[in-house]
Amino acid sequence: MGRTLVYPKVQKNTVHRKDDRATYDLHTIHSIINDTPVLHVSFNSSDPEDPFPTTLPMIGTMASFAHPSADLNDPL
């Protein structure tokens, strides 16, 4: 069995709430995104007068235009 690729943990993507359930595994993350028809992406505004997060609905699909036949385990 080959090695498992993972996304690097950096300050911006590290899970703090229920971190025991978090994963950074490429295959797991890409599978969740591909199997979910609508994702909600949230982020905080950098404007101090707007302290509320913004949430955007998005269509979930992982793909690579450079490598269209990439596997779920491949970095995109």
N, CA, C and O atoms as a Tripos MOL2 file, in Angstrom:
@<TRIPOS>MOLECULE
protein
  304   303    76     0     0
PROTEIN
NO_CHARGES

@<TRIPOS>ATOM
      1 N           0.8430   -1.1740    0.0000 N.3       1 MET1
      2 CA          0.0000    0.0000    0.0000 C.3       1 MET1
      3 C           0.8830    1.2300    0.0000 C.2       1 MET1
      4 O           1.8660    1.2850    0.7390 O.2       1 MET1
      5 N           0.5460    2.2290   -0.8270 N.am      2 GLY2
      6 CA          1.3360    3.4520   -0.9440 C.3       2 GLY2
      7 C           1.1010    4.4050    0.2150 C.2       2 GLY2
      8 O           0.2740    4.1710    1.0970 O.2       2 GLY2
      9 N           1.8410    5.4540    0.1770 N.am      3 ARG3
     10 CA          1.6790    6.4400    1.2450 C.3       3 ARG3
     11 C           0.4030    7.2440    1.0300 C.2       3 ARG3
     12 O          -0.0780    7.3570   -0.0970 O.2       3 ARG3
     13 N          -0.1360    7.7930    2.0860 N.am      4 THR4
     14 CA         -1.3470    8.5910    2.0290 C.3       4 THR4
     15 C          -0.9590   10.0590    1.9800 C.2       4 THR4
     16 O          -0.2220   10.5390    2.8410 O.2       4 THR4
     17 N          -1.4550   10.7730    0.9720 N.am      5 LEU5
     18 CA         -1.1780   12.1980    0.8690 C.3       5 LEU5
     19 C          -2.1580   12.9780    1.7210 C.2       5 LEU5
     20 O          -3.3410   12.6420    1.7810 O.2       5 LEU5
     21 N          -1.6750   14.0060    2.3720 N.am      6 VAL6
     22 CA         -2.5190   14.8420    3.2240 C.3       6 VAL6
     23 C          -2.2540   16.3110    2.9160 C.2       6 VAL6
     24 O          -1.1680   16.6860    2.4750 O.2       6 VAL6
     25 N          -3.2760   17.1330    3.1600 N.am      7 TYR7
     26 CA         -3.0890   18.5700    3.0650 C.3       7 TYR7
     27 C          -2.2470   19.0200    4.2580 C.2       7 TYR7
     28 O          -2.4240   18.4960    5.3580 O.2       7 TYR7
     29 N          -1.3420   19.9720    4.0690 N.am      8 PRO8
     30 CA         -0.5320   20.4390    5.1970 C.3       8 PRO8
     31 C          -1.3990   21.2110    6.1950 C.2       8 PRO8
     32 O          -2.3030   21.9480    5.8030 O.2       8 PRO8
     33 N          -1.1150   21.0360    7.4760 N.am      9 LYS9
     34 CA         -1.8190   21.7820    8.5160 C.3       9 LYS9
     35 C          -1.1020   23.1100    8.7140 C.2       9 LYS9
     36 O           0.0550   23.1520    9.1320 O.2       9 LYS9
     37 N          -1.8080   24.1890    8.4090 N.am     10 VAL10
     38 CA         -1.2900   25.5320    8.6350 C.3      10 VAL10
     39 C          -2.3130   26.2790    9.4770 C.2      10 VAL10
     40 O          -3.3990   25.7610    9.7350 O.2      10 VAL10
     41 N          -1.9850   27.4620    9.8980 N.am     11 GLN11
     42 CA         -2.8640   28.2100   10.8040 C.3      11 GLN11
     43 C          -4.2590   28.4110   10.2190 C.2      11 GLN11
     44 O          -5.2480   28.3290   10.9470 O.2      11 GLN11
     45 N          -4.3530   28.6710    8.9280 N.am     12 LYS12
     46 CA         -5.6570   28.9780    8.3210 C.3      12 LYS12
     47 C          -6.5630   27.7650    8.1470 C.2      12 LYS12
     48 O          -7.7790   27.9340    8.0590 O.2      12 LYS12
     49 N          -6.0240   26.5530    8.0940 N.am     13 ASN13
     50 CA         -6.8960   25.3940    7.8520 C.3      13 ASN13
     51 C          -6.9080   24.3920    9.0040 C.2      13 ASN13
     52 O          -7.4910   23.3180    8.8630 O.2      13 ASN13
     53 N          -6.2960   24.7020   10.1120 N.am     14 THR14
     54 CA         -6.2690   23.7740   11.2440 C.3      14 THR14
     55 C          -7.6110   23.7880   11.9780 C.2      14 THR14
     56 O          -8.1160   24.8480   12.3480 O.2      14 THR14
     57 N          -8.1710   22.6150   12.1790 N.am     15 VAL15
     58 CA         -9.4570   22.4760   12.8710 C.3      15 VAL15
     59 C          -9.2190   22.5690   14.3700 C.2      15 VAL15
     60 O          -8.3280   21.9110   14.9080 O.2      15 VAL15
     61 N         -10.0210   23.3900   15.0410 N.am     16 HIS16
     62 CA         -9.8910   23.5350   16.4960 C.3      16 HIS16
     63 C         -11.1060   22.9570   17.2210 C.2      16 HIS16
     64 O         -10.9760   22.4510   18.3350 O.2      16 HIS16
     65 N         -12.2720   23.0270   16.6070 N.am     17 ARG17
     66 CA        -13.4810   22.5120   17.2330 C.3      17 ARG17
     67 C         -13.6820   21.0670   16.8000 C.2      17 ARG17
     68 O         -13.7150   20.7690   15.6060 O.2      17 ARG17
     69 N         -13.8150   20.1820   17.7630 N.am     18 LYS18
     70 CA        -13.9560   18.7300   17.5060 C.3      18 LYS18
     71 C         -12.8130   18.2280   16.6270 C.2      18 LYS18
     72 O         -13.0350   17.4890   15.6680 O.2      18 LYS18
     73 N         -11.5990   18.6330   16.9610 N.am     19 ASP19
     74 CA        -10.4240   18.2850   16.1550 C.3      19 ASP19
     75 C         -10.1250   16.7910   16.1290 C.2      19 ASP19
     76 O          -9.3670   16.3320   15.2750 O.2      19 ASP19
     77 N         -10.7050   16.0260   17.0470 N.am     20 ASP20
     78 CA        -10.5030   14.5770   17.0200 C.3      20 ASP20
     79 C         -11.2220   13.9380   15.8250 C.2      20 ASP20
     80 O         -10.9270   12.7990   15.4620 O.2      20 ASP20
     81 N         -12.1680   14.6700   15.2120 N.am     21 ARG21
     82 CA        -12.9040   14.1650   14.0540 C.3      21 ARG21
     83 C         -12.3430   14.6950   12.7330 C.2      21 ARG21
     84 O         -12.8290   14.3230   11.6650 O.2      21 ARG21
     85 N         -11.3390   15.5480   12.7950 N.am     22 ALA22
     86 CA        -10.7920   16.1870   11.5900 C.3      22 ALA22
     87 C          -9.8590   15.2440   10.8380 C.2      22 ALA22
     88 O          -9.2180   14.3740   11.4270 O.2      22 ALA22
     89 N          -9.7990   15.4400    9.5240 N.am     23 THR23
     90 CA         -8.8530   14.7080    8.7000 C.3      23 THR23
     91 C          -8.3050   15.6570    7.6420 C.2      23 THR23
     92 O          -8.9830   16.5910    7.2130 O.2      23 THR23
     93 N          -7.0840   15.4040    7.2350 N.am     24 TYR24
     94 CA         -6.4430   16.2030    6.1940 C.3      24 TYR24
     95 C          -6.0820   15.3130    5.0020 C.2      24 TYR24
     96 O          -5.3310   15.7210    4.1160 O.2      24 TYR24
     97 N          -6.6220   14.1020    4.9910 N.am     25 ASP25
     98 CA         -6.3670   13.1130    3.9510 C.3      25 ASP25
     99 C          -7.0060   13.5500    2.6350 C.2      25 ASP25
    100 O          -8.2010   13.8420    2.5990 O.2      25 ASP25
    101 N          -6.2250   13.5980    1.5520 N.am     26 LEU26
    102 CA         -6.7230   14.0410    0.2450 C.3      26 LEU26
    103 C          -7.9130   13.2150   -0.2170 C.2      26 LEU26
    104 O          -8.9280   13.7780   -0.6270 O.2      26 LEU26
    105 N          -7.8110   11.8960   -0.1590 N.am     27 HIS27
    106 CA         -8.8840   11.0340   -0.6560 C.3      27 HIS27
    107 C         -10.1910   11.2950    0.0900 C.2      27 HIS27
    108 O         -11.2480   11.3930   -0.5340 O.2      27 HIS27
    109 N         -10.1310   11.4060    1.3990 N.am     28 THR28
    110 CA        -11.3340   11.6310    2.2010 C.3      28 THR28
    111 C         -11.9700   12.9730    1.8770 C.2      28 THR28
    112 O         -13.1820   13.0540    1.6800 O.2      28 THR28
    113 N         -11.1660   14.0200    1.8200 N.am     29 ILE29
    114 CA        -11.6890   15.3610    1.5470 C.3      29 ILE29
    115 C         -12.2590   15.4450    0.1360 C.2      29 ILE29
    116 O         -13.3500   15.9810   -0.0540 O.2      29 ILE29
    117 N         -11.5360   14.9240   -0.8590 N.am     30 HIS30
    118 CA        -12.0260   14.9740   -2.2350 C.3      30 HIS30
    119 C         -13.3020   14.1450   -2.4010 C.2      30 HIS30
    120 O         -14.1870   14.5310   -3.1640 O.2      30 HIS30
    121 N         -13.4090   13.0180   -1.7010 N.am     31 SER31
    122 CA        -14.6190   12.1860   -1.7690 C.3      31 SER31
    123 C         -15.8220   12.9180   -1.1830 C.2      31 SER31
    124 O         -16.9110   12.8710   -1.7540 O.2      31 SER31
    125 N         -15.6380   13.5860   -0.0640 N.am     32 ILE32
    126 CA        -16.7440   14.3290    0.5590 C.3      32 ILE32
    127 C         -17.2220   15.4340   -0.3770 C.2      32 ILE32
    128 O         -18.4250   15.6110   -0.5660 O.2      32 ILE32
    129 N         -16.2880   16.1750   -0.9620 N.am     33 ILE33
    130 CA        -16.6620   17.2720   -1.8570 C.3      33 ILE33
    131 C         -17.3640   16.7410   -3.1020 C.2      33 ILE33
    132 O         -18.3640   17.3140   -3.5340 O.2      33 ILE33
    133 N         -16.8610   15.6630   -3.6800 N.am     34 ASN34
    134 CA        -17.4740   15.1110   -4.8940 C.3      34 ASN34
    135 C         -18.8340   14.4920   -4.6370 C.2      34 ASN34
    136 O         -19.6720   14.4790   -5.5390 O.2      34 ASN34
    137 N         -19.0850   13.9780   -3.4440 N.am     35 ASP35
    138 CA        -20.3580   13.3300   -3.1230 C.3      35 ASP35
    139 C         -21.4160   14.2970   -2.6020 C.2      35 ASP35
    140 O         -22.5640   13.9020   -2.3990 O.2      35 ASP35
    141 N         -21.0470   15.5470   -2.3860 N.am     36 THR36
    142 CA        -21.9660   16.5340   -1.8310 C.3      36 THR36
    143 C         -22.3830   17.5060   -2.9290 C.2      36 THR36
    144 O         -21.5360   18.2310   -3.4510 O.2      36 THR36
    145 N         -23.6770   17.5420   -3.2980 N.am     37 PRO37
    146 CA        -24.0760   18.4060   -4.4000 C.3      37 PRO37
    147 C         -23.9270   19.9000   -4.1050 C.2      37 PRO37
    148 O         -23.5660   20.6670   -4.9980 O.2      37 PRO37
    149 N         -24.1980   20.3220   -2.8750 N.am     38 VAL38
    150 CA        -24.0670   21.7340   -2.5240 C.3      38 VAL38
    151 C         -23.2420   21.8490   -1.2480 C.2      38 VAL38
    152 O         -23.5460   21.2180   -0.2360 O.2      38 VAL38
    153 N         -22.2000   22.6590   -1.3130 N.am     39 LEU39
    154 CA        -21.3460   22.9160   -0.1490 C.3      39 LEU39
    155 C         -21.5830   24.3410    0.3210 C.2      39 LEU39
    156 O         -21.9570   25.2050   -0.4720 O.2      39 LEU39
    157 N         -21.3690   24.5870    1.5900 N.am     40 HIS40
    158 CA        -21.4340   25.9450    2.1140 C.3      40 HIS40
    159 C         -20.0410   26.3170    2.6000 C.2      40 HIS40
    160 O         -19.4990   25.7000    3.5170 O.2      40 HIS40
    161 N         -19.4790   27.3320    1.9710 N.am     41 VAL41
    162 CA        -18.1430   27.8020    2.3170 C.3      41 VAL41
    163 C         -18.3020   29.0860    3.1140 C.2      41 VAL41
    164 O         -18.9360   30.0360    2.6540 O.2      41 VAL41
    165 N         -17.7280   29.1130    4.3070 N.am     42 SER42
    166 CA        -17.8400   30.2880    5.1750 C.3      42 SER42
    167 C         -16.4690   30.8860    5.4350 C.2      42 SER42
    168 O         -15.4630   30.1800    5.5100 O.2      42 SER42
    169 N         -16.4560   32.1980    5.5700 N.am     43 PHE43
    170 CA        -15.2130   32.8900    5.9000 C.3      43 PHE43
    171 C         -15.5600   34.1710    6.6470 C.2      43 PHE43
    172 O         -16.6610   34.7040    6.5160 O.2      43 PHE43
    173 N         -14.6110   34.6490    7.4230 N.am     44 ASN44
    174 CA        -14.7950   35.8880    8.1680 C.3      44 ASN44
    175 C         -14.3280   37.0710    7.3360 C.2      44 ASN44
    176 O         -13.3360   36.9910    6.6110 O.2      44 ASN44
    177 N         -15.0520   38.1510    7.4540 N.am     45 SER45
    178 CA        -14.6990   39.3760    6.7500 C.3      45 SER45
    179 C         -13.4940   40.0280    7.4240 C.2      45 SER45
    180 O         -13.3150   39.9220    8.6370 O.2      45 SER45
    181 N         -12.6820   40.6950    6.6290 N.am     46 SER46
    182 CA        -11.5410   41.4280    7.2100 C.3      46 SER46
    183 C         -11.9540   42.8280    7.6470 C.2      46 SER46
    184 O         -11.1510   43.5650    8.2210 O.2      46 SER46
    185 N         -13.2150   43.1990    7.3750 N.am     47 ASP47
    186 CA        -13.7310   44.5130    7.7530 C.3      47 ASP47
    187 C         -14.1850   44.4860    9.2070 C.2      47 ASP47
    188 O         -15.1020   43.7360    9.5410 O.2      47 ASP47
    189 N         -13.5680   45.2850   10.0860 N.am     48 PRO48
    190 CA        -13.9570   45.2680   11.5070 C.3      48 PRO48
    191 C         -15.3930   45.7460   11.7500 C.2      48 PRO48
    192 O         -15.9690   45.4380   12.7940 O.2      48 PRO48
    193 N         -15.9780   46.4870   10.8140 N.am     49 GLU49
    194 CA        -17.3580   46.9460   10.9630 C.3      49 GLU49
    195 C         -18.3620   45.8640   10.5650 C.2      49 GLU49
    196 O         -19.5590   46.0180   10.8040 O.2      49 GLU49
    197 N         -17.8940   44.7860    9.9690 N.am     50 ASP50
    198 CA        -18.7530   43.6700    9.5760 C.3      50 ASP50
    199 C         -18.2140   42.3940   10.2310 C.2      50 ASP50
    200 O         -17.5130   41.6210    9.5780 O.2      50 ASP50
    201 N         -18.5310   42.1600   11.5150 N.am     51 PRO51
    202 CA        -17.9290   41.0380   12.2440 C.3      51 PRO51
    203 C         -18.5640   39.6800   11.9660 C.2      51 PRO51
    204 O         -18.1260   38.6760   12.5270 O.2      51 PRO51
    205 N         -19.5870   39.6240   11.1130 N.am     52 PHE52
    206 CA        -20.2950   38.3670   10.8880 C.3      52 PHE52
    207 C         -19.6820   37.5890    9.7300 C.2      52 PHE52
    208 O         -19.2120   38.1870    8.7620 O.2      52 PHE52
    209 N         -19.6840   36.2740    9.8190 N.am     53 PRO53
    210 CA        -19.1290   35.4760    8.7230 C.3      53 PRO53
    211 C         -20.0230   35.5300    7.4820 C.2      53 PRO53
    212 O         -21.2340   35.7290    7.5770 O.2      53 PRO53
    213 N         -19.4110   35.3530    6.3450 N.am     54 THR54
    214 CA        -20.1180   35.2640    5.0740 C.3      54 THR54
    215 C         -20.1750   33.7890    4.6910 C.2      54 THR54
    216 O         -19.1700   33.0830    4.7760 O.2      54 THR54
    217 N         -21.3480   33.3250    4.2710 N.am     55 THR55
    218 CA        -21.5180   31.9360    3.8530 C.3      55 THR55
    219 C         -22.0190   31.9050    2.4170 C.2      55 THR55
    220 O         -23.0230   32.5310    2.0770 O.2      55 THR55
    221 N         -21.2970   31.1610    1.5810 N.am     56 LEU56
    222 CA        -21.6450   31.0580    0.1670 C.3      56 LEU56
    223 C         -21.9890   29.6090   -0.1940 C.2      56 LEU56
    224 O         -21.2010   28.7050    0.0880 O.2      56 LEU56
    225 N         -23.1490   29.3740   -0.8130 N.am     57 PRO57
    226 CA        -23.4310   28.0240   -1.3160 C.3      57 PRO57
    227 C         -22.6420   27.8000   -2.6040 C.2      57 PRO57
    228 O         -22.5700   28.6920   -3.4490 O.2      57 PRO57
    229 N         -22.0590   26.6340   -2.7570 N.am     58 MET58
    230 CA        -21.2650   26.3160   -3.9410 C.3      58 MET58
    231 C         -21.5440   24.8850   -4.3810 C.2      58 MET58
    232 O         -21.9290   24.0390   -3.5750 O.2      58 MET58
    233 N         -21.3460   24.6270   -5.6750 N.am     59 ILE59
    234 CA        -21.4620   23.2740   -6.1970 C.3      59 ILE59
    235 C         -20.1630   22.5460   -5.8990 C.2      59 ILE59
    236 O         -19.0810   23.0660   -6.1750 O.2      59 ILE59
    237 N         -20.2590   21.3390   -5.3330 N.am     60 GLY60
    238 CA        -19.0650   20.6170   -4.9140 C.3      60 GLY60
    239 C         -18.5330   19.6710   -5.9750 C.2      60 GLY60
    240 O         -19.1780   18.6740   -6.2990 O.2      60 GLY60
    241 N         -17.3530   19.9760   -6.5210 N.am     61 THR61
    242 CA        -16.6730   19.0930   -7.4530 C.3      61 THR61
    243 C         -15.1750   19.3680   -7.3860 C.2      61 THR61
    244 O         -14.7410   20.5170   -7.4560 O.2      61 THR61
    245 N         -14.4000   18.3160   -7.2510 N.am     62 MET62
    246 CA        -12.9450   18.4440   -7.2960 C.3      62 MET62
    247 C         -12.5030   18.0120   -8.6830 C.2      62 MET62
    248 O         -12.8770   16.9370   -9.1520 O.2      62 MET62
    249 N         -11.7090   18.8460   -9.3390 N.am     63 ALA63
    250 CA        -11.2450   18.5080  -10.6810 C.3      63 ALA63
    251 C          -9.9270   19.2190  -10.9480 C.2      63 ALA63
    252 O          -9.5660   20.1820  -10.2710 O.2      63 ALA63
    253 N          -9.2370   18.7270  -11.9340 N.am     64 SER64
    254 CA         -7.9800   19.3260  -12.3510 C.3      64 SER64
    255 C          -8.0140   19.5050  -13.8630 C.2      64 SER64
    256 O          -8.1050   18.5280  -14.6060 O.2      64 SER64
    257 N          -7.9410   20.7540  -14.3170 N.am     65 PHE65
    258 CA         -7.9070   20.9990  -15.7530 C.3      65 PHE65
    259 C          -6.5720   20.5570  -16.3410 C.2      65 PHE65
    260 O          -6.5150   20.1360  -17.4960 O.2      65 PHE65
    261 N          -5.5070   20.6470  -15.5670 N.am     66 ALA66
    262 CA         -4.1860   20.2490  -16.0380 C.3      66 ALA66
    263 C          -4.0710   18.7250  -16.1510 C.2      66 ALA66
    264 O          -3.3990   18.2140  -17.0470 O.2      66 ALA66
    265 N          -4.7340   18.0000  -15.2310 N.am     67 HIS67
    266 CA         -4.6860   16.5320  -15.2110 C.3      67 HIS67
    267 C          -6.1130   15.9980  -15.0680 C.2      67 HIS67
    268 O          -6.4980   15.5870  -13.9740 O.2      67 HIS67
    269 N          -6.9110   15.9910  -16.1470 N.am     68 PRO68
    270 CA         -8.3200   15.6000  -16.0350 C.3      68 PRO68
    271 C          -8.5500   14.1720  -15.5740 C.2      68 PRO68
    272 O          -9.6320   13.8680  -15.0720 O.2      68 PRO68
    273 N          -7.5840   13.2920  -15.7230 N.am     69 SER69
    274 CA         -7.7700   11.9120  -15.2860 C.3      69 SER69
    275 C          -7.1750   11.6750  -13.8970 C.2      69 SER69
    276 O          -6.9240   10.5280  -13.5260 O.2      69 SER69
    277 N          -6.9460   12.7320  -13.1300 N.am     70 ALA70
    278 CA         -6.3690   12.6040  -11.7970 C.3      70 ALA70
    279 C          -7.2860   11.7910  -10.8920 C.2      70 ALA70
    280 O          -8.5100   11.9000  -10.9730 O.2      70 ALA70
    281 N          -6.6900   10.9820  -10.0390 N.am     71 ASP71
    282 CA         -7.4070   10.1580   -9.0780 C.3      71 ASP71
    283 C          -7.7590   11.0010   -7.8530 C.2      71 ASP71
    284 O          -7.2090   12.0880   -7.6710 O.2      71 ASP71
    285 N          -8.6740   10.5070   -7.0130 N.am     72 LEU72
    286 CA         -9.0180   11.2320   -5.7950 C.3      72 LEU72
    287 C          -7.8340   11.3630   -4.8440 C.2      72 LEU72
    288 O          -7.8050   12.2710   -4.0130 O.2      72 LEU72
    289 N          -6.8660   10.4750   -4.9580 N.am     73 ASN73
    290 CA         -5.6930   10.5200   -4.0860 C.3      73 ASN73
    291 C          -4.6210   11.4830   -4.5840 C.2      73 ASN73
    292 O          -3.6360   11.7260   -3.8860 O.2      73 ASN73
    293 N          -4.8000   12.0320   -5.7760 N.am     74 ASP74
    294 CA         -3.7930   12.9320   -6.3510 C.3      74 ASP74
    295 C          -4.0280   14.3640   -5.8760 C.2      74 ASP74
    296 O          -5.1740   14.7920   -5.7380 O.2      74 ASP74
    297 N          -2.9560   15.1020   -5.6290 N.am     75 PRO75
    298 CA         -3.1440   16.5280   -5.3010 C.3      75 PRO75
    299 C          -3.6480   17.2690   -6.5320 C.2      75 PRO75
    300 O          -3.1780   17.0220   -7.6430 O.2      75 PRO75
    301 N          -4.5900   18.1630   -6.3410 N.am     76 LEU76
    302 CA         -5.1720   18.8850   -7.4780 C.3      76 LEU76
    303 C          -4.6690   20.2930   -7.5580 C.2      76 LEU76
    304 O          -5.0590   21.0380   -8.4570 O.2      76 LEU76
@<TRIPOS>BOND
     1     1     2 1
     2     2     3 1
     3     3     4 2
     4     3     5 am
     5     5     6 1
     6     6     7 1
     7     7     8 2
     8     7     9 am
     9     9    10 1
    10    10    11 1
    11    11    12 2
    12    11    13 am
    13    13    14 1
    14    14    15 1
    15    15    16 2
    16    15    17 am
    17    17    18 1
    18    18    19 1
    19    19    20 2
    20    19    21 am
    21    21    22 1
    22    22    23 1
    23    23    24 2
    24    23    25 am
    25    25    26 1
    26    26    27 1
    27    27    28 2
    28    27    29 am
    29    29    30 1
    30    30    31 1
    31    31    32 2
    32    31    33 am
    33    33    34 1
    34    34    35 1
    35    35    36 2
    36    35    37 am
    37    37    38 1
    38    38    39 1
    39    39    40 2
    40    39    41 am
    41    41    42 1
    42    42    43 1
    43    43    44 2
    44    43    45 am
    45    45    46 1
    46    46    47 1
    47    47    48 2
    48    47    49 am
    49    49    50 1
    50    50    51 1
    51    51    52 2
    52    51    53 am
    53    53    54 1
    54    54    55 1
    55    55    56 2
    56    55    57 am
    57    57    58 1
    58    58    59 1
    59    59    60 2
    60    59    61 am
    61    61    62 1
    62    62    63 1
    63    63    64 2
    64    63    65 am
    65    65    66 1
    66    66    67 1
    67    67    68 2
    68    67    69 am
    69    69    70 1
    70    70    71 1
    71    71    72 2
    72    71    73 am
    73    73    74 1
    74    74    75 1
    75    75    76 2
    76    75    77 am
    77    77    78 1
    78    78    79 1
    79    79    80 2
    80    79    81 am
    81    81    82 1
    82    82    83 1
    83    83    84 2
    84    83    85 am
    85    85    86 1
    86    86    87 1
    87    87    88 2
    88    87    89 am
    89    89    90 1
    90    90    91 1
    91    91    92 2
    92    91    93 am
    93    93    94 1
    94    94    95 1
    95    95    96 2
    96    95    97 am
    97    97    98 1
    98    98    99 1
    99    99   100 2
   100    99   101 am
   101   101   102 1
   102   102   103 1
   103   103   104 2
   104   103   105 am
   105   105   106 1
   106   106   107 1
   107   107   108 2
   108   107   109 am
   109   109   110 1
   110   110   111 1
   111   111   112 2
   112   111   113 am
   113   113   114 1
   114   114   115 1
   115   115   116 2
   116   115   117 am
   117   117   118 1
   118   118   119 1
   119   119   120 2
   120   119   121 am
   121   121   122 1
   122   122   123 1
   123   123   124 2
   124   123   125 am
   125   125   126 1
   126   126   127 1
   127   127   128 2
   128   127   129 am
   129   129   130 1
   130   130   131 1
   131   131   132 2
   132   131   133 am
   133   133   134 1
   134   134   135 1
   135   135   136 2
   136   135   137 am
   137   137   138 1
   138   138   139 1
   139   139   140 2
   140   139   141 am
   141   141   142 1
   142   142   143 1
   143   143   144 2
   144   143   145 am
   145   145   146 1
   146   146   147 1
   147   147   148 2
   148   147   149 am
   149   149   150 1
   150   150   151 1
   151   151   152 2
   152   151   153 am
   153   153   154 1
   154   154   155 1
   155   155   156 2
   156   155   157 am
   157   157   158 1
   158   158   159 1
   159   159   160 2
   160   159   161 am
   161   161   162 1
   162   162   163 1
   163   163   164 2
   164   163   165 am
   165   165   166 1
   166   166   167 1
   167   167   168 2
   168   167   169 am
   169   169   170 1
   170   170   171 1
   171   171   172 2
   172   171   173 am
   173   173   174 1
   174   174   175 1
   175   175   176 2
   176   175   177 am
   177   177   178 1
   178   178   179 1
   179   179   180 2
   180   179   181 am
   181   181   182 1
   182   182   183 1
   183   183   184 2
   184   183   185 am
   185   185   186 1
   186   186   187 1
   187   187   188 2
   188   187   189 am
   189   189   190 1
   190   190   191 1
   191   191   192 2
   192   191   193 am
   193   193   194 1
   194   194   195 1
   195   195   196 2
   196   195   197 am
   197   197   198 1
   198   198   199 1
   199   199   200 2
   200   199   201 am
   201   201   202 1
   202   202   203 1
   203   203   204 2
   204   203   205 am
   205   205   206 1
   206   206   207 1
   207   207   208 2
   208   207   209 am
   209   209   210 1
   210   210   211 1
   211   211   212 2
   212   211   213 am
   213   213   214 1
   214   214   215 1
   215   215   216 2
   216   215   217 am
   217   217   218 1
   218   218   219 1
   219   219   220 2
   220   219   221 am
   221   221   222 1
   222   222   223 1
   223   223   224 2
   224   223   225 am
   225   225   226 1
   226   226   227 1
   227   227   228 2
   228   227   229 am
   229   229   230 1
   230   230   231 1
   231   231   232 2
   232   231   233 am
   233   233   234 1
   234   234   235 1
   235   235   236 2
   236   235   237 am
   237   237   238 1
   238   238   239 1
   239   239   240 2
   240   239   241 am
   241   241   242 1
   242   242   243 1
   243   243   244 2
   244   243   245 am
   245   245   246 1
   246   246   247 1
   247   247   248 2
   248   247   249 am
   249   249   250 1
   250   250   251 1
   251   251   252 2
   252   251   253 am
   253   253   254 1
   254   254   255 1
   255   255   256 2
   256   255   257 am
   257   257   258 1
   258   258   259 1
   259   259   260 2
   260   259   261 am
   261   261   262 1
   262   262   263 1
   263   263   264 2
   264   263   265 am
   265   265   266 1
   266   266   267 1
   267   267   268 2
   268   267   269 am
   269   269   270 1
   270   270   271 1
   271   271   272 2
   272   271   273 am
   273   273   274 1
   274   274   275 1
   275   275   276 2
   276   275   277 am
   277   277   278 1
   278   278   279 1
   279   279   280 2
   280   279   281 am
   281   281   282 1
   282   282   283 1
   283   283   284 2
   284   283   285 am
   285   285   286 1
   286   286   287 1
   287   287   288 2
   288   287   289 am
   289   289   290 1
   290   290   291 1
   291   291   292 2
   292   291   293 am
   293   293   294 1
   294   294   295 1
   295   295   296 2
   296   295   297 am
   297   297   298 1
   298   298   299 1
   299   299   300 2
   300   299   301 am
   301   301   302 1
   302   302   303 1
   303   303   304 2
@<TRIPOS>SUBSTRUCTURE
     1 MET1         2 RESIDUE 1 A MET
     2 GLY2         6 RESIDUE 1 A GLY
     3 ARG3        10 RESIDUE 1 A ARG
     4 THR4        14 RESIDUE 1 A THR
     5 LEU5        18 RESIDUE 1 A LEU
     6 VAL6        22 RESIDUE 1 A VAL
     7 TYR7        26 RESIDUE 1 A TYR
     8 PRO8        30 RESIDUE 1 A PRO
     9 LYS9        34 RESIDUE 1 A LYS
    10 VAL10       38 RESIDUE 1 A VAL
    11 GLN11       42 RESIDUE 1 A GLN
    12 LYS12       46 RESIDUE 1 A LYS
    13 ASN13       50 RESIDUE 1 A ASN
    14 THR14       54 RESIDUE 1 A THR
    15 VAL15       58 RESIDUE 1 A VAL
    16 HIS16       62 RESIDUE 1 A HIS
    17 ARG17       66 RESIDUE 1 A ARG
    18 LYS18       70 RESIDUE 1 A LYS
    19 ASP19       74 RESIDUE 1 A ASP
    20 ASP20       78 RESIDUE 1 A ASP
    21 ARG21       82 RESIDUE 1 A ARG
    22 ALA22       86 RESIDUE 1 A ALA
    23 THR23       90 RESIDUE 1 A THR
    24 TYR24       94 RESIDUE 1 A TYR
    25 ASP25       98 RESIDUE 1 A ASP
    26 LEU26      102 RESIDUE 1 A LEU
    27 HIS27      106 RESIDUE 1 A HIS
    28 THR28      110 RESIDUE 1 A THR
    29 ILE29      114 RESIDUE 1 A ILE
    30 HIS30      118 RESIDUE 1 A HIS
    31 SER31      122 RESIDUE 1 A SER
    32 ILE32      126 RESIDUE 1 A ILE
    33 ILE33      130 RESIDUE 1 A ILE
    34 ASN34      134 RESIDUE 1 A ASN
    35 ASP35      138 RESIDUE 1 A ASP
    36 THR36      142 RESIDUE 1 A THR
    37 PRO37      146 RESIDUE 1 A PRO
    38 VAL38      150 RESIDUE 1 A VAL
    39 LEU39      154 RESIDUE 1 A LEU
    40 HIS40      158 RESIDUE 1 A HIS
    41 VAL41      162 RESIDUE 1 A VAL
    42 SER42      166 RESIDUE 1 A SER
    43 PHE43      170 RESIDUE 1 A PHE
    44 ASN44      174 RESIDUE 1 A ASN
    45 SER45      178 RESIDUE 1 A SER
    46 SER46      182 RESIDUE 1 A SER
    47 ASP47      186 RESIDUE 1 A ASP
    48 PRO48      190 RESIDUE 1 A PRO
    49 GLU49      194 RESIDUE 1 A GLU
    50 ASP50      198 RESIDUE 1 A ASP
    51 PRO51      202 RESIDUE 1 A PRO
    52 PHE52      206 RESIDUE 1 A PHE
    53 PRO53      210 RESIDUE 1 A PRO
    54 THR54      214 RESIDUE 1 A THR
    55 THR55      218 RESIDUE 1 A THR
    56 LEU56      222 RESIDUE 1 A LEU
    57 PRO57      226 RESIDUE 1 A PRO
    58 MET58      230 RESIDUE 1 A MET
    59 ILE59      234 RESIDUE 1 A ILE
    60 GLY60      238 RESIDUE 1 A GLY
    61 THR61      242 RESIDUE 1 A THR
    62 MET62      246 RESIDUE 1 A MET
    63 ALA63      250 RESIDUE 1 A ALA
    64 SER64      254 RESIDUE 1 A SER
    65 PHE65      258 RESIDUE 1 A PHE
    66 ALA66      262 RESIDUE 1 A ALA
    67 HIS67      266 RESIDUE 1 A HIS
    68 PRO68      270 RESIDUE 1 A PRO
    69 SER69      274 RESIDUE 1 A SER
    70 ALA70      278 RESIDUE 1 A ALA
    71 ASP71      282 RESIDUE 1 A ASP
    72 LEU72      286 RESIDUE 1 A LEU
    73 ASN73      290 RESIDUE 1 A ASN
    74 ASP74      294 RESIDUE 1 A ASP
    75 PRO75      298 RESIDUE 1 A PRO
    76 LEU76      302 RESIDUE 1 A LEU
